[in-house]
């Protein structure tokens, strides 16, 4: 009897400790790991392990700001996905951004996101397999560079309004699944790229970046295997083998995450 009571007490203590550790989700303070912070929200009645979208904010943004995009967050949660929104730490002109360009000093973003995924897996039961790394603008640039250098860290990559900077990488490590979304009227990150900082930096051409991905994925042809229109969004798809597909979605707006993005991205992710 004494042993049984002690076992119950131990289980209760473990459950209490776990609840306290998990107390950083939803509208509470951000969760902390050794390299920084992240916010997380979980779908209702989620089955474990929970598929997850990690969404990297844009220049001057924050994880908390990402969570305020309730249309996107609610759409992802309705499909059964947890959403993780980390905070960048690099500061430029007082604005927060990501350490994506080679040679910049700052946090090892790949190592940080691995810590985030390990921590969220332990605390909240998020999947280590059904994972998408997405991001907007500077976060979209970060997604491309991480996909290029560390293709196995996530199951798929979904940049919005972000590609590579010049000079773009000559090659990437291995094929990936990529869903790139961009606005036709984007003037902040134009499709053709632009100079920044008194010509100190140059955003790359989005189409050149897609060419690099086709080469990385071993696509037999630069011509897409399928092109179609969904409402006002134009799609082009290259299926270059298992774990090596690319979809490009061009919507008529500017520098923003389109309202249809969550549905389109999840439909694409789950189709393979």
NULO-612092 format. One record per residue (C-alpha): residue in three letters; x, y, z; residue number from 1. Coordinates in pm, 1 decimal, always signed. Layout:
% NULO-612092
[node "ala", [X, Y, Z], NUM]
...
END
This chain:
% NULO-612092
[node "unk", [+0.0, +0.0, +0.0], 1]
[node "unk", [+276.8, +237.2, +93.5], 2]
[node "unk", [+448.8, +172.0, -239.6], 3]
[node "unk", [+124.9, +242.2, -430.1], 4]
[node "unk", [+71.5, +572.8, -249.6], 5]
[node "unk", [+427.1, +680.0, -323.3], 6]
[node "unk", [+378.8, +591.0, -689.7], 7]
[node "unk", [+63.5, +801.7, -709.7], 8]
[node "unk", [+240.9, +1093.6, -544.7], 9]
[node "unk", [+530.5, +1062.9, -789.9], 10]
[node "unk", [+297.1, +1062.0, -1088.4], 11]
[node "unk", [+108.2, +1363.0, -955.4], 12]
[node "unk", [+431.9, +1550.0, -898.9], 13]
[node "unk", [+546.3, +1473.3, -1250.6], 14]
[node "unk", [+216.2, +1590.6, -1393.2], 15]
[node "unk", [+229.9, +1910.8, -1189.1], 16]
[node "unk", [+586.3, +1976.8, -1300.1], 17]
[node "unk", [+488.5, +1920.8, -1662.1], 18]
[node "unk", [+193.7, +2158.9, -1633.5], 19]
[node "unk", [+415.3, +2426.7, -1482.9], 20]
[node "unk", [+672.8, +2376.7, -1753.9], 21]
[node "unk", [+405.0, +2401.9, -2022.1], 22]
[node "unk", [+263.9, +2721.8, -1876.3], 23]
[node "unk", [+422.6, +2942.8, -2142.6], 24]
[node "unk", [+180.0, +2863.3, -2423.8], 25]
[node "unk", [-113.0, +3059.3, -2569.3], 26]
[node "unk", [-132.4, +3417.9, -2432.6], 27]
[node "unk", [+119.7, +3370.0, -2153.4], 28]
[node "unk", [+487.1, +3466.9, -2147.8], 29]
[node "unk", [+705.5, +3318.5, -2422.6], 30]
[node "unk", [+879.2, +2985.7, -2372.1], 31]
[node "unk", [+1252.1, +3012.7, -2314.3], 32]
[node "unk", [+1536.9, +2799.7, -2446.5], 33]
[node "unk", [+1909.1, +2861.7, -2422.2], 34]
[node "unk", [+1922.7, +3068.0, -2741.6], 35]
[node "unk", [+1606.0, +3273.6, -2709.8], 36]
[node "unk", [+1227.1, +3264.0, -2691.5], 37]
[node "unk", [+926.6, +3130.9, -2878.9], 38]
[node "unk", [+549.3, +3154.6, -2858.8], 39]
[node "unk", [+327.1, +2854.0, -2920.3], 40]
[node "unk", [-42.1, +2784.6, -2961.6], 41]
[node "unk", [-199.7, +2439.9, -2991.0], 42]
[node "unk", [-510.6, +2315.2, -3171.0], 43]
[node "unk", [-803.4, +2199.2, -2960.4], 44]
[node "unk", [-825.1, +1824.0, -2894.7], 45]
[node "unk", [-501.2, +1768.3, -3083.6], 46]
[node "unk", [-376.2, +1416.0, -3134.3], 47]
[node "unk", [-15.9, +1352.0, -3035.4], 48]
[node "unk", [+229.9, +1407.0, -3186.7], 49]
[node "unk", [+93.0, +1739.8, -3310.5], 50]
[node "unk", [+199.9, +1856.0, -3659.3], 51]
[node "unk", [+353.8, +2201.1, -3641.2], 52]
[node "unk", [+418.9, +2513.0, -3847.4], 53]
[node "unk", [+709.3, +2724.8, -3724.7], 54]
[node "unk", [+655.5, +3076.8, -3857.6], 55]
[node "unk", [+941.6, +3330.7, -3858.1], 56]
[node "unk", [+836.0, +3695.5, -3837.2], 57]
[node "unk", [+953.0, +3971.6, -4067.4], 58]
[node "unk", [+1198.2, +4258.2, -4007.6], 59]
[node "unk", [+1090.4, +4458.2, -3702.7], 60]
[node "unk", [+835.8, +4195.5, -3603.7], 61]
[node "unk", [+808.1, +3949.6, -3316.3], 62]
[node "unk", [+665.8, +3614.7, -3226.8], 63]
[node "unk", [+389.9, +3786.7, -3032.2], 64]
[node "unk", [+308.6, +3990.6, -3342.2], 65]
[node "unk", [+283.8, +3673.7, -3549.4], 66]
[node "unk", [+32.0, +3535.8, -3302.1], 67]
[node "unk", [-186.3, +3842.3, -3361.0], 68]
[node "unk", [-244.2, +3728.1, -3720.6], 69]
[node "unk", [-548.1, +3541.1, -3594.5], 70]
[node "unk", [-680.9, +3457.4, -3941.0], 71]
[node "unk", [-363.7, +3266.0, -4024.8], 72]
[node "unk", [-323.0, +3113.5, -3678.8], 73]
[node "unk", [-685.9, +3000.3, -3654.2], 74]
[node "unk", [-676.4, +2851.9, -4005.1], 75]
[node "unk", [-369.1, +2644.6, -3919.1], 76]
[node "unk", [-511.8, +2531.4, -3585.0], 77]
[node "unk", [-839.5, +2434.9, -3753.5], 78]
[node "unk", [-638.4, +2194.2, -3967.9], 79]
[node "unk", [-484.3, +2041.3, -3654.6], 80]
[node "unk", [-149.4, +2222.6, -3655.4], 81]
[node "unk", [+33.6, +2379.5, -3366.1], 82]
[node "unk", [+194.9, +2714.6, -3449.1], 83]
[node "unk", [+532.4, +2816.7, -3308.7], 84]
[node "unk", [+644.0, +3178.5, -3347.6], 85]
[node "unk", [+1006.1, +3237.4, -3234.7], 86]
[node "unk", [+1168.0, +3573.4, -3166.6], 87]
[node "unk", [+1467.4, +3692.4, -3368.2], 88]
[node "unk", [+1755.0, +3853.3, -3177.5], 89]
[node "unk", [+1961.6, +4040.2, -3438.5], 90]
[node "unk", [+1909.8, +4417.2, -3406.6], 91]
[node "unk", [+1944.6, +4667.7, -3690.1], 92]
[node "unk", [+1832.3, +5028.8, -3640.6], 93]
[node "unk", [+1649.8, +4908.6, -3332.0], 94]
[node "unk", [+1449.6, +4650.7, -3526.8], 95]
[node "unk", [+1458.8, +4279.0, -3467.6], 96]
[node "unk", [+1557.5, +4047.1, -3754.0], 97]
[node "unk", [+1721.5, +3714.5, -3837.8], 98]
[node "unk", [+2086.1, +3622.3, -3890.6], 99]
[node "unk", [+2036.9, +3481.6, -4238.5], 100]
[node "unk", [+2310.3, +3634.5, -4456.2], 101]
[node "unk", [+2649.7, +3454.7, -4454.1], 102]
[node "unk", [+2908.7, +3643.4, -4252.0], 103]
[node "unk", [+2667.8, +3824.2, -4021.9], 104]
[node "unk", [+2744.5, +3793.1, -3652.9], 105]
[node "unk", [+2483.3, +3665.8, -3414.1], 106]
[node "unk", [+2293.2, +3361.0, -3302.8], 107]
[node "unk", [+2324.7, +3027.0, -3478.6], 108]
[node "unk", [+1964.9, +3023.8, -3603.7], 109]
[node "unk", [+1968.0, +2658.9, -3709.9], 110]
[node "unk", [+2085.3, +2547.8, -3365.0], 111]
[node "unk", [+1828.7, +2776.0, -3199.9], 112]
[node "unk", [+1540.3, +2630.2, -3399.9], 113]
[node "unk", [+1657.0, +2277.0, -3321.8], 114]
[node "unk", [+1643.3, +2369.9, -2952.2], 115]
[node "unk", [+1296.1, +2517.3, -3001.4], 116]
[node "unk", [+1169.3, +2199.8, -3167.8], 117]
[node "unk", [+1321.9, +1976.3, -2899.7], 118]
[node "unk", [+1176.4, +2191.6, -2622.6], 119]
[node "unk", [+830.2, +2209.7, -2780.2], 120]
[node "unk", [+837.6, +1834.9, -2837.3], 121]
[node "unk", [+913.1, +1770.9, -2469.7], 122]
[node "unk", [+666.0, +2026.6, -2333.8], 123]
[node "unk", [+376.8, +2005.4, -2577.4], 124]
[node "unk", [+417.1, +1687.3, -2779.3], 125]
[node "unk", [+467.4, +1854.0, -3117.8], 126]
[node "unk", [+578.5, +1628.1, -3398.9], 127]
[node "unk", [+943.8, +1588.5, -3496.3], 128]
[node "unk", [+832.0, +1461.1, -3838.3], 129]
[node "unk", [+530.1, +1660.8, -3962.0], 130]
[node "unk", [+701.7, +1998.7, -3953.2], 131]
[node "unk", [+695.9, +2304.5, -4176.4], 132]
[node "unk", [+933.6, +2599.1, -4141.9], 133]
[node "unk", [+763.8, +2908.8, -4280.2], 134]
[node "unk", [+837.7, +3278.7, -4260.9], 135]
[node "unk", [+752.6, +3620.6, -4398.9], 136]
[node "unk", [+990.8, +3874.6, -4557.9], 137]
[node "unk", [+1315.0, +3861.1, -4353.1], 138]
[node "unk", [+1171.9, +3542.7, -4205.4], 139]
[node "unk", [+1120.1, +3416.0, -4560.4], 140]
[node "unk", [+1486.2, +3485.6, -4642.6], 141]
[node "unk", [+1580.7, +3297.0, -4326.0], 142]
[node "unk", [+1367.8, +3000.2, -4437.1], 143]
[node "unk", [+1547.9, +2979.9, -4772.5], 144]
[node "unk", [+1894.9, +2992.9, -4620.0], 145]
[node "unk", [+1810.3, +2731.7, -4355.5], 146]
[node "unk", [+1652.0, +2504.9, -4616.3], 147]
[node "unk", [+1963.6, +2540.6, -4832.0], 148]
[node "unk", [+2214.5, +2467.3, -4554.0], 149]
[node "unk", [+2011.6, +2233.3, -4330.6], 150]
[node "unk", [+1751.1, +2065.7, -4552.8], 151]
[node "unk", [+1679.9, +1779.1, -4311.9], 152]
[node "unk", [+1584.9, +1996.0, -4014.0], 153]
[node "unk", [+1221.5, +2028.3, -4129.3], 154]
[node "unk", [+995.6, +1820.6, -4351.5], 155]
[node "unk", [+906.3, +2119.6, -4571.0], 156]
[node "unk", [+981.4, +2488.8, -4616.7], 157]
[node "unk", [+732.3, +2765.0, -4698.1], 158]
[node "unk", [+881.0, +3115.1, -4744.5], 159]
[node "unk", [+649.6, +3410.5, -4808.8], 160]
[node "unk", [+796.4, +3719.4, -4979.7], 161]
[node "unk", [+1157.3, +3616.0, -4926.2], 162]
[node "unk", [+1425.9, +3436.8, -5126.2], 163]
[node "unk", [+1806.2, +3479.1, -5130.1], 164]
[node "unk", [+2033.8, +3783.1, -5128.8], 165]
[node "unk", [+2315.3, +3843.0, -5376.5], 166]
[node "unk", [+2545.1, +3665.0, -5415.7], 167]
[node "unk", [+2305.4, +3377.3, -5369.6], 168]
[node "unk", [+2445.4, +3033.6, -5278.3], 169]
[node "unk", [+2603.6, +2845.4, -5566.2], 170]
[node "unk", [+2450.9, +2521.2, -5443.8], 171]
[node "unk", [+2238.0, +2382.4, -5160.7], 172]
[node "unk", [+2302.9, +2072.8, -4952.9], 173]
[node "unk", [+2015.1, +1848.5, -5064.9], 174]
[node "unk", [+1666.1, +1848.9, -5217.8], 175]
[node "unk", [+1373.0, +1991.8, -5020.9], 176]
[node "unk", [+998.9, +2035.6, -5038.0], 177]
[node "unk", [+938.5, +2407.4, -5100.7], 178]
[node "unk", [+620.3, +2616.7, -5119.6], 179]
[node "unk", [+714.2, +2973.7, -5216.4], 180]
[node "unk", [+447.4, +3245.7, -5204.9], 181]
[node "unk", [+501.1, +3598.4, -5341.0], 182]
[node "unk", [+300.0, +3909.5, -5426.7], 183]
[node "unk", [+299.7, +4034.2, -5786.0], 184]
[node "unk", [+293.4, +4396.2, -5664.2], 185]
[node "unk", [+552.0, +4351.7, -5386.4], 186]
[node "unk", [+778.1, +4659.8, -5379.7], 187]
[node "unk", [+953.2, +4576.8, -5049.5], 188]
[node "unk", [+1088.6, +4248.7, -5183.6], 189]
[node "unk", [+1033.2, +4283.4, -5559.6], 190]
[node "unk", [+1037.9, +3967.8, -5766.9], 191]
[node "unk", [+1347.1, +4098.2, -5946.6], 192]
[node "unk", [+1524.2, +4205.1, -5624.9], 193]
[node "unk", [+1659.3, +4547.4, -5524.5], 194]
[node "unk", [+1950.0, +4720.0, -5350.0], 195]
[node "unk", [+1945.2, +4803.4, -4978.2], 196]
[node "unk", [+2159.1, +5012.0, -4743.6], 197]
[node "unk", [+2307.7, +5244.5, -5003.1], 198]
[node "unk", [+2378.2, +4947.7, -5233.3], 199]
[node "unk", [+2557.8, +4763.4, -4954.7], 200]
[node "unk", [+2321.6, +4467.2, -4992.1], 201]
[node "unk", [+2113.7, +4334.2, -5277.9], 202]
[node "unk", [+1800.7, +4126.1, -5257.4], 203]
[node "unk", [+1819.3, +3851.0, -5515.4], 204]
[node "unk", [+1591.2, +3767.8, -5804.2], 205]
[node "unk", [+1317.2, +3531.9, -5687.5], 206]
[node "unk", [+1318.9, +3346.0, -6018.4], 207]
[node "unk", [+1696.2, +3290.9, -5989.3], 208]
[node "unk", [+1638.2, +3144.5, -5645.0], 209]
[node "unk", [+1374.8, +2908.7, -5783.8], 210]
[node "unk", [+1622.8, +2802.8, -6052.6], 211]
[node "unk", [+1872.8, +2712.9, -5779.4], 212]
[node "unk", [+1606.5, +2504.3, -5608.9], 213]
[node "unk", [+1522.8, +2323.9, -5933.0], 214]
[node "unk", [+1889.7, +2240.6, -5977.7], 215]
[node "unk", [+1916.0, +2128.2, -5614.4], 216]
[node "unk", [+1606.6, +1911.1, -5647.9], 217]
[node "unk", [+1736.1, +1751.7, -5967.1], 218]
[node "unk", [+1439.2, +1862.8, -6177.2], 219]
[node "unk", [+1465.4, +1729.0, -6531.7], 220]
[node "unk", [+1313.5, +2043.4, -6680.3], 221]
[node "unk", [+1297.3, +2410.7, -6585.7], 222]
[node "unk", [+946.8, +2419.9, -6731.2], 223]
[node "unk", [+682.4, +2340.5, -6468.0], 224]
[node "unk", [+495.8, +2015.8, -6497.5], 225]
[node "unk", [+172.2, +2192.4, -6403.5], 226]
[node "unk", [+44.6, +2553.6, -6412.4], 227]
[node "unk", [-299.6, +2666.0, -6298.8], 228]
[node "unk", [-501.2, +2948.0, -6144.1], 229]
[node "unk", [-681.3, +2922.4, -5810.7], 230]
[node "unk", [-910.1, +3224.6, -5776.5], 231]
[node "unk", [-661.6, +3509.2, -5845.3], 232]
[node "unk", [-347.5, +3319.6, -5743.2], 233]
[node "unk", [-125.6, +3169.1, -6013.5], 234]
[node "unk", [+48.1, +2839.6, -5936.1], 235]
[node "unk", [+342.3, +2657.8, -6093.4], 236]
[node "unk", [+458.2, +2316.6, -5973.6], 237]
[node "unk", [+767.8, +2105.7, -6026.2], 238]
[node "unk", [+751.7, +1747.2, -5900.8], 239]
[node "unk", [+1113.9, +1638.2, -5908.4], 240]
[node "unk", [+1098.4, +1320.0, -5702.5], 241]
[node "unk", [+1016.0, +1206.0, -5351.0], 242]
[node "unk", [+1085.9, +1489.8, -5107.7], 243]
[node "unk", [+1188.0, +1720.3, -5392.2], 244]
[node "unk", [+881.2, +1913.6, -5505.1], 245]
[node "unk", [+844.0, +2288.0, -5556.6], 246]
[node "unk", [+532.8, +2500.9, -5582.0], 247]
[node "unk", [+535.0, +2872.4, -5661.4], 248]
[node "unk", [+220.3, +3070.5, -5577.0], 249]
[node "unk", [+201.6, +3424.1, -5718.2], 250]
[node "unk", [-83.9, +3629.8, -5578.5], 251]
[node "unk", [-193.7, +3976.3, -5701.7], 252]
[node "unk", [-117.7, +4168.1, -5380.4], 253]
[node "unk", [+188.9, +4334.6, -5233.4], 254]
[node "unk", [+419.0, +4265.7, -4939.9], 255]
[node "unk", [+192.6, +4057.0, -4718.9], 256]
[node "unk", [+81.5, +3709.1, -4623.2], 257]
[node "unk", [-230.9, +3645.0, -4832.6], 258]
[node "unk", [-544.7, +3536.5, -4649.8], 259]
[node "unk", [-552.9, +3210.3, -4843.4], 260]
[node "unk", [-194.4, +3116.3, -4755.2], 261]
[node "unk", [-260.9, +2878.6, -4464.7], 262]
[node "unk", [-510.1, +2667.8, -4659.8], 263]
[node "unk", [-300.1, +2660.3, -4977.3], 264]
[node "unk", [+17.0, +2569.3, -4790.2], 265]
[node "unk", [-140.8, +2292.8, -4581.7], 266]
[node "unk", [-319.7, +2147.9, -4887.2], 267]
[node "unk", [+18.3, +2133.9, -5061.4], 268]
[node "unk", [+200.7, +1987.6, -4759.6], 269]
[node "unk", [-55.8, +1713.9, -4704.2], 270]
[node "unk", [-86.1, +1623.2, -5073.6], 271]
[node "unk", [+250.9, +1443.9, -5073.9], 272]
END
